[in-house]
């Protein structure tokens, strides 16, 4: 019984900001708003994909940034509804930050 190297680092949690590396949304950033399984998550940004109808994405096609939006994780964990405008604002703050942490770590 072994662990995959870096599996803890690469596992995604609700609220993680991710960078899409494959597909039509290549180069865009989203927030993980749900987890289906170890290999599939739901992402949204409030504009392209709403919180009511998030995009299902394979985790192999995502790159985790070093940012977790604890507000999003807290709302999902507490059962509070997410609002598209609120989520879009949170994502735009991350984009305006100019952070390039998505380039780190693979």
C-alpha positions, 0 to 999 in steps of 0.5 A, spaced: 500 500 500 503 506 497 502 513 496 502 516 489 508 521 490 505 528 491 498 526 491 496 530 497 499 536 494 495 535 488 488 533 491 483 539 490 479 541 495 473 546 494 475 553 494 481 552 490 483 556 484 485 552 478 488 553 471 485 550 466 490 546 461 486 542 456 480 544 452 476 550 450 477 553 456 485 552 456 488 558 459 482 560 464 482 560 471 476 557 475 474 555 482 472 548 484 465 548 487 464 541 488 468 534 488 465 528 484 470 523 485 478 523 486 479 524 478 473 529 477 471 536 480 466 541 478 468 548 476 465 555 476 467 562 475 460 565 475 460 568 468 462 562 463 460 557 468 454 558 473 454 555 480 447 552 478 451 549 472 458 548 473 463 544 468 465 537 470 472 537 469 478 531 469 483 533 475 489 531 470 487 537 465 487 542 471 493 545 475 492 547 482 494 554 484 497 556 491 490 560 492 484 557 496 478 561 497 476 560 504 469 564 503 467 559 497 469 553 501 465 555 507 459 557 504 459 550 500 461 546 507 455 550 511 450 549 505 449 556 503 448 558 496 453 561 492 451 567 488 454 568 481 456 575 481 459 574 488 463 568 485 465 572 479 467 578 484 472 573 488 475 570 481 476 577 478 480 579 485 484 573 484 486 575 476 487 582 478 492 580 483 497 579 478 499 572 482 503 567 477 503 562 482 499 557 477 506 557 474 509 553 480 509 546 481 508 542 475 
